[in-house]
Amino acid sequence: MQKYRLTKYNIISPINNTTSMIFNTLSNAIIELETNIITELQNGNFSNLDQDSINYLMKCLIICDFNLKDSDLFESVYKIECAQTKKIGITIIPSRICNMRCTYCIQSNLFNTQAFKFLDLTTLKKIIEWIKINISRWNTEHITVLFYGGEPLTAADEMLINILNEFDSLPCKILYKVYTNGTLINLHHDFLKRINEIEVTIDGLEDMHNSKRITSSGEGTYAKIISDLKKFISTNPKSDIIIRINVDKNNRKPLIDIVDEIIAELGKNITFDFRPLIPYSNTINNEILHGDLVDTAKAICACNRHLKSVGISPRLFTLECGVSTMSQWVFDTDGNIYKCSEHVAQTNQAVTNVDIDYLYSNFFKIMNRKFDNECLECKYLGFCIGGCL
């Protein structure tokens, strides 16, 4: 009687004539095995594996007990991940203002909001108190604090420093990150020196970047971003600078040229984070969508190989959405708390507020999301988690 089987969540790809790679979308494990061994596993033959190998493949969720349903495996792993609070992510919105009007911006709803444009000290104190109470309940050991916006660097330097000081007082290990458009770096050197990861978006060669990422008055931003980053890196050579490139059909072909130019300008003490942009239009369908994303993925893979060849380790793309988990919380300038940064300023999407000690019904609806049968039958479910909620 067969005791084990391969799970549904494995992507198998040949490396050469004798070996193949298994990528498990549920655990993100990547294992290289001889192709003939994989063939035996696909045929249900596990007799050539010792118990240590069996245990390791079970741990990586590459194999499971023969009678276990894949959907039960996914839902159990998903629930465990949703419930973990040892490591949490806190997104702080210090400012709803942005000095740019990028053509693909998903947060244009912020620009018409008049009230609560900036985080004030009173609200900050309440945010810290809310976090302090809950990390004690959750036994949290590590917090990643992300400064987001709007453009976070439109906030006053004093407030940004205050936020750091307040979080430093918490009894946890803190990692600080900031996502910035890079045009206001020169105003915040003291703040940025204390940030662990600074991520700046550059979307192409100068003309290409300037066609997408423009100021509110319509001016290009490439030259200023490069110039200001050079100055910052020269005085802070150990800072972790990440260049984010949003990749689509418009810039994937020259992607290697783009990174080479950025490296020539900024040096090799940087890394890159490639993010595929999903195409949207009235005529889009699954075939076009998947084909476009495959072409983007191939371009990103080729560029990653190129970066490794010149001594730079790229960041591999992973989905970071933590909406339906206990580990992700977004704090707006008015004290409202959300599960997604795209919901900021949409009060009907809030899950609670720093002034109260209970959760709205929105929270329970989000946390109890259901997966339809099509998703439960898909081998990529472990990676995409059903897509955007």
C-alpha positions, 0 to 999 in steps of 0.5 A: 500500500502506497504511504506517500505521494507528491503534493499538488504544489510542486513545479518541476523544471529540468536543469540539464539532462540528468537533474531537475528542480522542484519548487514547492509553491506552499513552502517556497522550498527549492530542491535539485534532484536527479530526474530519474528519482523524480520520475519514480516519485511521480510513479509512487515509488519511494523505496529508494529514499531513506527515512531522512530524505522522506522526512526532509521532503515532508518538511518541505511539503513536497510529499505528504501522506498518501491519503491527505487531501491537498486542500486540507494541507494548504488550509492547515499551512495557511491557518498556521501562517495567518495565526503567527505573531512572533514576527509582525509587519507594521506599516506607518503612513506619516504622510498622505501627501505625495509630490509626484503623480506617477502614471500608474499610481494606485493611491490617487484617492489620497490626494483629494483627502483634506483632513489628517494629511500628516501624522501628529505626535498625539496619534503616534503615541496612541499607535505605539500604545496600541502596538505595545499592548498587542505585542505583549498579548502576541509574544511578538519578538520581531517587528518590521516597520515600513514607512509608506505613503503617499510619499513618507518623506513629505513628512517633517524630519522631526516627526520621522525621527519621533517615529523611530524613537517611539519604536526603539522603545518597544521590547522587540527587535526592530527592522526599519524600511522605507519606500520612497520615490527618491526625490526628497532624500537630501532633506532627510539624511539623519532619518535615513541613516537609521533606516535598515533598507531604503527602497527607491523606484527607478523604472527605466532609462531616463526618458522611459522613467520620466514618462512614468514617474513625474512630479505633480507639476509634470517634470521628470525625476530621473536625474534628481533621484540619481544625483541625490542617491549618489550624495547619500551613498557617498556619505553612507556607503554601508546603507542598504539601498534597493532599486525597485523596478516595476517591470512590464512590456514597456521596459522589460526588453532593455531591462539589462541595459537599465540595471547596467546604467544604474550600476554605472551611476551608483556603483555595486553597493546596491541591489535590485527588486523587480516587480512585475506590473499586471496589465489591465484593460477592457480587452484583457483575458487570461491568455493575454494576461498569463502570456504577458506575465510569462514574458515579464518573468523571463526578462526578470530571470535573465536580468537576475542572471546578469546581475549575479554575473557582475557580482550583485545578488538580486532580490527574488520576487515574493508575494508579500501580501499579509491581509488576512493574517494577524501579522500585518497592520497598517496605521493611517494618519488619523489613527485608523488601522487597516489590513492593506496599505491600498485601503488608507483613507477609505474609512469603510475599509478600516478594521479598527482604530487606535482609540478603541479596543475591539475589532470591526466586522471588516476584520473578521470578514477578511480573516475568514476569506474563502477559496473557491474550487478553482483556486483549491485545484490550482498548484500555484495556490500556495504562492498566490494565496488566491490573489488580491482579496 
